[in-house]
Amino acid sequence: MSNFAGHPYLKMNGLGNSFVILDLRGSDVVVTEAQARLIADPNTGPGCDQVISIENRQGYDAPFMGVWNADGSEVEACGNAARCVGWLLMKELEKDIIQFWTGAGKLNAKKVGDLRVLIDMGEPKLHWRDIPLSEQMDDTRFIDIKLGPIDNPVLWGPSAVNMGNPHCIFFVEDAEVQALDRFGPMIEHHPLFKEGANVSVAEVKSEYAIRLRVWERGVGITKACGTAACAALVAANRRRLTARKATIELDGGALAIDWTDDNHVLMTGPIEYEHEGELPAFSDETPTGSSQQN
């Protein structure tokens, strides 16, 4: 039986991007890839886009947030989950500002409303080695990816940005008509992205507004992705399409993104507390169905 049997969890979401959050502080429980898949799959567990842990990891001076996508892969960051974890920690410690760690580095969280949180997501990584790309690209504002016929591509020249995880952003005239469910998996596993990529289509509505749809690495199409919103704003500003501060309109709602003059990206948005429960008993051999994709 899984060592998670009966373990309490919280179900939360940020703009519909759903999480099962496990507080593992003081516990010897370790999340495995197989267990993350079982928890994320609504056929065997509560179901979510990402499994999130709160841990006291050795060598860190503040709580650590672990992130596993629905396919079981562990990733470095999740902006929407960071708001949820930040809110939980601030509520627990009765503070309005706290710090915690992720695989992408230390994050600062600030309460800006009852269910609204600002996260300092740190500095974007823009060099091709840091994204990381498998080939040298001197200008990551436009990378060499084309969709469709070589002489008449449908989409081409996306931007690449790392906001704790790698992002590929296509700028389009109409985000709604793009077949993201078809080409998202292709670009996620494109040879140019050594560690895979989150794939977005971004429609610039104005200097201060972007419509964004996201195919999330290891999950699929999601209602929202915080790091994708940050990456889209950075990419749009680098291409002189928007200001350094804009509202990013995702399927699940809006995030306010600010790329500050000191090169930090601030993300502000809501969180929602859904319910709490206990994980069922299952083994790592329990068969899984299709992972939930919001």
C-alpha positions in Angstrom: 0.0 0.0 0.0 1.1 3.6 -0.6 2.6 5.4 2.3 0.1 8.1 1.4 -2.9 6.1 2.5 -5.0 8.3 4.7 -2.6 11.3 4.4 -4.5 14.6 4.6 -4.5 16.9 1.5 -5.9 20.3 0.5 -7.5 20.9 -2.8 -6.9 24.5 -4.1 -6.7 26.3 -7.4 -5.4 29.4 -9.0 -7.7 30.6 -11.8 -8.8 27.0 -12.3 -5.2 25.6 -12.4 -5.9 22.8 -9.8 -3.6 21.4 -7.1 -3.5 18.7 -4.5 -1.3 20.1 -1.7 0.4 17.8 0.8 2.0 19.1 3.9 5.0 16.8 4.4 6.8 18.7 7.1 7.7 16.4 10.0 7.0 13.4 7.8 9.2 10.8 6.1 6.8 10.4 3.2 8.4 11.0 -0.2 6.5 11.7 -3.4 7.4 9.3 -6.2 6.6 9.8 -9.9 4.1 6.9 -9.9 2.3 8.3 -6.8 2.1 11.8 -8.2 0.4 10.3 -11.3 -2.1 8.3 -9.1 -2.9 11.4 -7.0 -3.4 13.6 -10.1 -5.6 11.1 -11.9 -9.2 11.6 -11.0 -9.8 7.8 -11.5 -7.4 6.9 -8.7 -7.0 10.1 -6.6 -8.5 13.5 -6.0 -7.4 14.6 -9.5 -5.4 17.8 -10.3 -3.1 19.5 -12.7 -0.2 19.4 -10.3 0.7 17.7 -7.0 2.3 20.1 -4.6 4.3 19.4 -1.5 5.3 21.6 1.4 8.4 20.2 3.0 11.3 21.0 5.3 14.1 19.9 3.0 17.6 19.7 4.4 19.8 22.6 3.5 17.0 25.1 3.0 16.3 28.0 5.5 12.5 28.1 4.7 9.8 25.7 3.6 10.3 24.1 0.2 7.5 23.7 -2.4 7.8 20.6 -4.5 5.9 20.4 -7.8 4.9 17.3 -9.8 2.9 17.5 -13.1 0.0 15.2 -13.8 2.3 12.9 -15.8 4.4 12.4 -12.7 7.4 14.5 -13.8 8.9 16.7 -11.1 9.4 20.3 -12.3 11.0 23.4 -10.8 8.2 25.9 -10.5 4.5 26.7 -10.7 3.3 30.2 -10.3 -0.3 29.6 -9.5 0.7 26.9 -6.9 3.1 29.4 -5.4 0.3 31.8 -4.7 -1.7 29.0 -3.0 1.3 27.8 -0.9 2.2 31.4 -0.1 -1.3 32.1 1.1 -1.3 28.9 3.3 2.0 29.8 4.9 1.0 33.4 5.6 -2.2 32.2 7.1 -0.3 29.7 9.3 2.3 32.1 10.4 -0.1 35.1 10.7 2.1 37.2 8.5 1.5 39.3 5.4 4.9 38.6 3.8 6.8 35.3 3.7 9.6 33.4 1.8 9.8 29.9 0.6 11.9 27.8 -1.8 11.2 26.0 -5.0 13.4 24.1 -7.4 13.8 27.4 -9.3 15.0 29.4 -6.3 13.6 31.4 -3.4 10.2 33.2 -3.8 8.7 36.1 -1.9 5.0 36.1 -1.3 2.9 39.1 -0.1 -0.8 39.2 0.8 -2.6 41.9 -1.1 -6.2 40.8 -0.3 -8.2 38.1 1.5 -7.7 35.6 -1.3 -5.2 37.5 -3.5 -1.4 37.1 -3.4 1.6 38.7 -5.0 4.6 36.5 -5.8 8.1 37.9 -6.8 9.0 35.2 -9.4 12.6 36.4 -9.6 14.5 37.3 -12.8 13.7 35.8 -16.2 16.4 33.7 -17.9 16.8 34.7 -21.5 20.2 33.3 -22.6 19.8 30.2 -24.8 21.9 28.1 -22.4 19.7 29.0 -19.4 16.3 28.3 -21.0 17.8 25.7 -21.9 18.0 25.2 -25.7 19.9 22.5 -27.4 21.4 24.8 -30.0 22.9 28.3 -29.8 20.4 31.1 -30.4 21.8 34.5 -30.1 18.4 36.2 -30.0 15.8 34.2 -28.0 13.2 36.8 -28.9 12.8 34.8 -32.1 13.9 31.2 -32.2 14.0 28.9 -35.2 10.8 26.9 -34.9 8.2 26.7 -37.7 4.8 24.9 -37.9 3.4 24.0 -41.3 5.1 24.0 -44.8 8.6 25.3 -44.7 8.0 27.8 -47.4 4.7 28.9 -46.0 4.6 28.2 -42.2 1.4 28.7 -40.2 3.3 29.8 -37.1 7.0 30.7 -36.8 9.6 32.6 -34.8 8.3 32.1 -31.2 10.1 33.6 -28.2 11.8 31.5 -25.5 11.9 32.5 -21.8 12.7 30.5 -18.6 10.6 31.6 -15.6 11.6 28.7 -13.4 10.7 26.4 -16.3 11.1 26.7 -20.1 8.4 28.5 -22.2 7.8 28.8 -25.9 5.5 31.7 -26.8 3.9 32.2 -30.3 2.5 35.6 -30.9 -0.7 35.4 -33.0 -3.5 37.6 -34.3 -6.2 35.4 -32.7 -5.4 33.1 -29.8 -8.8 31.5 -29.9 -8.5 29.8 -33.3 -5.1 28.2 -32.7 -5.1 24.4 -32.5 -3.0 24.4 -29.4 -4.2 20.8 -28.5 -2.7 19.6 -31.8 0.7 21.4 -31.9 1.2 21.9 -28.2 2.5 18.3 -27.6 4.8 18.6 -30.7 6.5 21.8 -29.4 6.6 20.5 -25.8 8.9 17.7 -27.1 10.7 19.7 -29.8 14.4 18.7 -30.0 15.3 22.4 -29.5 13.9 22.2 -25.9 16.3 20.0 -23.9 13.9 19.7 -21.0 10.6 20.1 -22.8 8.6 23.3 -22.9 5.4 25.0 -21.9 3.8 26.2 -25.1 1.6 29.4 -25.4 -0.2 31.4 -28.0 -0.3 35.1 -27.1 -2.6 37.7 -28.7 -1.6 41.2 -27.9 -4.8 43.1 -27.2 -3.2 46.4 -26.3 0.0 47.8 -24.8 -1.4 46.7 -21.4 -3.3 43.5 -22.2 -2.5 40.0 -23.6 -4.8 37.1 -24.2 -3.0 33.9 -23.5 -3.7 30.2 -23.9 -1.3 27.6 -22.6 -0.3 24.0 -23.2 1.5 23.0 -20.0 4.4 20.6 -20.1 3.4 17.2 -18.6 -0.3 18.3 -18.2 -1.9 19.6 -21.4 -4.1 22.6 -21.9 -4.7 24.3 -18.6 -7.0 27.1 -17.5 -4.1 29.1 -16.3 -0.3 28.9 -15.9 1.4 31.6 -13.8 4.9 31.1 -15.1 3.5 31.2 -18.7 1.9 34.6 -18.0 5.2 35.9 -16.7 7.0 34.6 -19.7 4.5 36.0 -22.1 4.8 39.5 -20.6 8.6 39.4 -20.7 8.6 38.1 -24.3 6.0 40.7 -25.5 8.0 43.5 -24.0 11.3 42.3 -25.4 9.6 42.4 -28.8 8.3 45.9 -28.1 4.6 44.7 -28.2 3.6 45.8 -24.7 4.7 47.8 -21.7 6.5 46.2 -18.9 3.3 45.8 -16.9 0.1 44.2 -18.3 -2.9 42.1 -17.6 -2.7 38.6 -18.9 -6.1 37.1 -19.7 -6.1 33.3 -19.4 -8.9 30.8 -19.8 -9.5 30.8 -16.0 -9.2 34.5 -15.4 -6.6 37.4 -15.3 -3.2 37.8 -13.7 -1.4 41.1 -13.3 2.2 40.8 -14.4 4.9 43.5 -13.8 8.5 43.2 -15.1 10.1 45.7 -12.8 13.1 47.9 -13.6 15.3 45.8 -11.3 14.6 42.8 -13.5 12.2 40.9 -11.2 8.8 39.6 -12.5 5.9 40.2 -10.1 2.7 38.1 -10.5 -0.5 39.1 -8.7 -3.7 37.0 -8.8 -6.4 35.1 -6.8 -6.4 31.7 -5.1 -9.3 29.5 -4.2 -9.6 27.0 -1.4 -11.8 24.1 -2.5 -11.8 21.4 0.1 -9.7 19.0 2.3 -9.6 15.2 2.5 -7.6 12.1 2.9 -5.7 10.2 0.2 -7.0 6.7 -0.7 -4.9 3.6 -0.3 -3.2 2.6 -3.6 0.0 1.0 -4.6 2.5 2.2 -7.2 1.2 -0.6 -9.5 -2.4 0.7 -9.5 -3.4 1.3 -13.1 -4.1 4.9 -14.1 -6.6 6.3 -16.6 -6.2 9.6 -18.4 -4.8 12.4 -16.4 -7.1 15.3 -15.8 -6.5 18.3 -18.1 -8.2 21.5 -17.2 
